[in-house]
Amino acid sequence: MIEDCSIIDSHAHLDFDVFDAHRAKLFHQMRQEGVNTLVLPGVSSLHWEKQLKVATEYHCPFALGLHPWYLTAENSENDVGALKGLLEAHKLNLRLVALGECGLDKRCQTDWQLQLRVFHQQIALAKEYDLPLMLHSVKSDGEMLAILRSVRHQKTGVIHGFSGAPEVAKAYFALDYKLGIGPLLLNSNAKKLRKTVQELPLNAFVIETDMSREASKKTPFSTNIAHILHSIIDEMAKIHKKSPVLISKQLRINTCELYNI
C-alpha cells in the first residue's frame, strides 16, 4: 500500500510494450520528483498478464477491465468470463483498486451494441466485487450518464480523461463521480475544460497523464510523468487562485479516497 499517499498519477499505461526499454528509468524518475506511484488501467485480456507483472514489480495499484477499443464479437464473452475469473483470483489483493478501463466510445470501430452489452456486464462485476469504475467516455456522455443514473453503483468511480463542459462535469459530479484531468488542461485553447476546472470544487478532480504511446506524443514534456503532473497542478492552482501545495494535497486526498489507497 502507499505509505504517505503523495502525488499519484491516477491513470497511466506504463505496462504497454512501448515502455519496455525505459520503464525502470521512468519509475525511478517520477519517484525522485515527487510522484509516489501510478494506477495501471486494464484494457484487454491480451494485456492483463503483462500489466499484473509490471504492477507487482513496481508496486503499483491497478485496475482490471475491458476497454471498448479492444472488444471483438468473437471474444467478448470469453473475455468477460476471464475478467470475472481474474477479479476472483485477486479479490484479496489490496493493489486491485478499480474495474476498468471500461466504457463507451462512439469514435472507435467497435459495434455499439457490443460496447453497451460488455459495459453493463462490467458494471455488474464492479458491483459484485465492490470496486469503483474507471470509465472511458468518448462522444457518449448522454448515454453514459443515463446508465450511471440507472445502475447507481455505490462505489461510483472516475471519468478518466475528462474534456467536456461544466454542465456535463456537474452531472457526473452530482452522481459522486470524480473527473480525471490530464495534460489537455495545459492547452490554452481547451476552453471548456478550463471552465470546468474553474467552476467545480477541487474535490471533484483527480489528475492523470494517461501515459501511452499516443499520449506521450501529445504532451509537451514527452514521458516525464512528474513534470506533467506538477504542471497540471500548477495550472489548476492558477485557475483556482490557490497555492499548488493546497491543490496537490486535495488531489492526493481525492485519489486516495477514490481508490481506497
C-alpha distance (Angstrom), angle and dihedral (degrees) to the residues before:
residue distance angle dihedral
M1 . . .
I2 3.79 . .
E3 3.77 109.5 .
D4 3.77 103.7 -161.7
C5 3.80 99.1 15.5
S6 3.81 92.7 -135.1
I7 3.82 123.6 167.5
I8 3.78 110.6 -27.4
D9 3.78 128.9 -165.3
S10 3.81 98.4 -138.4
H11 3.82 94.7 -160.0
A12 3.80 128.7 23.8
H13 3.81 131.7 141.1
L14 3.79 98.7 -145.3
D15 3.79 90.2 145.1
F16 3.83 90.0 71.6
D17 3.80 115.4 113.7
V18 3.80 92.7 -116.7
F19 3.83 88.3 73.4
D20 3.80 97.5 49.8
A21 3.80 95.7 102.2
H22 3.82 96.1 49.8
R23 3.83 106.4 19.3
A24 3.81 93.5 112.5
K25 3.79 91.0 51.2
L26 3.81 91.9 49.5
F27 3.80 93.1 51.4
H28 3.81 91.8 46.6
Q29 3.80 91.8 48.0
M30 3.79 95.6 48.8
R31 3.80 93.3 47.9
Q32 3.79 91.7 47.9
E33 3.81 88.3 53.9
G34 3.79 99.8 50.2
V35 3.81 105.8 -84.9
N36 3.79 108.4 120.9
T37 3.79 99.3 -169.1
L38 3.79 147.1 -34.1
V39 3.78 136.8 -128.9
L40 3.82 115.5 -115.2
P41 3.83 111.5 -145.1
G42 3.79 120.7 -145.6
V43 3.80 116.9 -127.0
S44 3.81 111.1 168.2
S45 3.78 145.0 -7.6
L46 3.80 88.8 -103.9
H47 3.82 90.5 60.0
W48 3.81 102.5 41.5
E49 3.79 98.8 85.6
K50 3.80 93.1 52.1
Q51 3.80 91.5 41.5
L52 3.81 92.2 53.9
K53 3.80 91.3 47.3
V54 3.82 91.1 53.3
A55 3.82 91.6 44.7
T56 3.81 90.1 53.4
E57 3.79 95.7 44.3
Y58 3.80 94.9 48.4
H59 3.82 98.1 32.4
C60 3.81 94.8 -119.3
P61 3.78 130.5 160.1
F62 3.79 111.0 -121.8
A63 3.78 144.6 -169.5
L64 3.80 127.5 -141.4
G65 3.77 121.8 -145.7
L66 3.80 151.9 113.6
H67 3.79 116.7 -92.9
P68 3.82 114.5 -147.0
W69 3.83 91.4 -123.6
Y70 3.80 91.4 64.6
L71 3.82 100.3 45.1
T72 3.81 120.3 115.5
A73 3.79 128.6 -177.1
E74 3.81 90.1 -129.3
N75 3.80 96.6 53.9
S76 3.80 106.3 26.0
E77 3.81 98.4 97.2
N78 3.81 92.5 46.0
D79 3.80 89.8 46.9
V80 3.80 93.1 51.3
G81 3.79 89.2 49.4
A82 3.80 90.7 48.7
L83 3.80 90.0 48.8
K84 3.79 91.0 53.8
G85 3.79 89.9 49.4
L86 3.79 92.3 50.7
L87 3.81 92.5 47.1
E88 3.79 88.7 51.6
A89 3.80 91.3 49.4
H90 3.82 91.4 50.7
K91 3.79 100.5 35.7
L92 3.81 90.8 114.0
N93 3.81 93.8 43.0
L94 3.80 106.2 109.8
R95 3.80 90.7 -155.1
L96 3.81 91.4 65.7
V97 3.82 98.9 92.5
A98 3.82 107.4 158.7
L99 3.77 148.2 8.6
G100 3.77 111.7 -113.2
E101 2.87 169.9 -25.7
C102 3.78 84.6 -121.0
G103 3.77 136.6 134.5
L104 3.78 145.4 87.0
D105 3.80 133.1 -42.9
K106 3.81 124.3 -179.8
R107 3.79 91.8 -174.1
C108 3.79 96.5 61.9
Q109 3.80 127.1 81.4
T110 3.81 96.4 -118.9
D111 3.80 113.7 118.2
W112 3.80 109.7 -97.2
Q113 3.80 96.2 -134.8
L114 3.79 89.6 50.6
Q115 3.81 89.7 51.6
L116 3.80 91.2 50.9
R117 3.79 94.1 47.5
V118 3.80 95.4 49.0
F119 3.79 91.8 43.0
H120 3.80 91.4 55.7
Q121 3.80 89.7 47.2
Q122 3.79 90.5 53.1
I123 3.80 92.5 48.3
A124 3.80 87.4 54.5
L125 3.81 89.6 52.0
A126 3.80 91.3 48.5
K127 3.78 88.5 54.6
E128 3.79 92.8 45.7
Y129 3.80 93.1 51.2
D130 3.81 95.4 35.6
L131 3.80 95.3 -121.8
P132 3.82 131.1 146.2
L133 3.80 117.1 -116.4
M134 3.80 123.1 -110.8
L135 3.80 99.6 -153.3
H136 3.80 133.6 -156.9
S137 3.81 113.5 -163.6
V138 3.80 122.8 172.6
K139 3.82 119.3 172.1
S140 3.80 87.7 -23.7
D141 3.80 107.2 91.1
G142 3.81 93.1 123.3
E143 3.79 92.5 55.6
M144 3.80 92.4 39.5
L145 3.80 93.5 52.5
A146 3.80 91.9 47.2
I147 3.80 90.9 52.7
L148 3.80 94.2 45.7
R149 3.81 90.8 49.7
S150 3.79 90.9 50.5
V151 3.81 98.1 46.6
R152 3.82 97.6 39.9
H153 3.78 96.3 -161.3
Q154 3.80 107.3 -158.2
K155 3.82 94.4 -145.9
T156 3.83 91.5 50.9
G157 3.84 111.7 -175.6
V158 3.78 142.8 -163.4
I159 3.80 137.1 -54.9
H160 3.77 98.0 -136.0
G161 3.81 120.4 -145.7
F162 3.79 94.0 10.8
S163 3.80 113.8 -169.1
G164 3.79 104.4 159.5
A165 3.79 140.5 110.2
P166 3.81 126.1 -73.2
E167 3.82 92.5 -106.1
V168 3.80 91.7 59.2
A169 3.80 92.1 42.9
K170 3.79 91.3 51.3
A171 3.81 90.6 51.1
Y172 3.81 90.5 55.0
F173 3.80 92.3 43.3
A174 3.81 90.6 51.3
L175 3.81 86.0 61.6
D176 3.83 88.4 51.0
Y177 3.81 95.4 -108.1
K178 3.79 119.2 144.3
L179 3.80 122.3 -132.3
G180 3.80 119.4 -128.4
I181 3.81 109.4 -137.9
G182 3.78 117.2 -160.3
P183 3.82 141.8 173.1
L184 3.82 92.1 -59.9
L185 3.80 86.8 82.2
L186 3.81 87.9 69.2
N187 3.80 89.8 63.5
S188 3.81 109.4 92.5
N189 3.81 89.1 -152.1
A190 3.83 92.4 61.3
K191 3.79 89.9 95.1
K192 3.82 98.0 157.4
L193 3.77 92.8 52.0
R194 3.78 93.7 44.5
K195 3.82 89.6 51.3
T196 3.80 89.2 49.6
V197 3.80 91.8 53.2
Q198 3.79 89.7 47.8
E199 3.80 96.4 49.3
L200 3.80 102.1 41.4
P201 3.81 125.1 71.6
L202 3.78 119.5 -103.4
N203 3.79 92.5 -110.8
A204 3.81 88.0 68.4
F205 3.80 94.5 71.1
V206 3.77 146.5 73.9
I207 3.80 123.7 175.8
E208 3.78 131.0 -127.7
T209 3.78 143.3 170.0
D210 3.84 95.9 -151.6
M211 3.79 82.1 -147.9
S212 3.79 111.1 -161.5
R213 3.76 136.3 125.7
E214 3.81 90.4 -81.1
A215 3.80 96.4 42.4
S216 3.77 94.3 48.3
K217 3.80 89.6 58.9
K218 3.80 91.2 55.4
T219 3.79 100.8 50.0
P220 3.79 123.1 84.7
F221 3.81 91.3 -135.4
S222 3.81 100.7 54.8
T223 3.79 107.9 -141.9
N224 3.81 100.7 -22.6
I225 3.79 97.6 127.6
A226 3.80 96.2 -175.8
H227 3.81 92.2 49.8
I228 3.79 91.4 51.6
L229 3.80 94.7 47.6
H230 3.80 94.3 45.3
S231 3.80 89.1 49.4
I232 3.82 91.1 51.9
I233 3.81 89.6 49.3
D234 3.81 91.1 49.5
E235 3.81 90.8 49.8
M236 3.80 92.3 49.6
A237 3.81 88.5 49.0
K238 3.81 90.5 54.8
I239 3.79 92.6 47.4
H240 3.82 93.2 48.6
K241 3.80 94.2 36.5
K242 3.79 91.1 -128.1
S243 3.78 133.6 120.7
P244 3.82 119.6 -83.4
V245 3.82 88.0 -126.1
L246 3.80 91.4 59.3
I247 3.81 91.7 45.3
S248 3.79 91.8 48.6
K249 3.79 92.4 49.4
Q250 3.80 93.4 50.7
L251 3.80 93.2 46.9
R252 3.79 89.5 49.9
I253 3.81 90.3 52.2
N254 3.81 91.4 47.5
T255 3.79 93.7 52.0
C256 3.79 94.5 45.2
E257 3.81 91.1 49.8
L258 3.80 92.9 46.2
Y259 3.80 94.6 51.7
N260 3.81 99.2 26.2
I261 3.80 92.9 -123.8
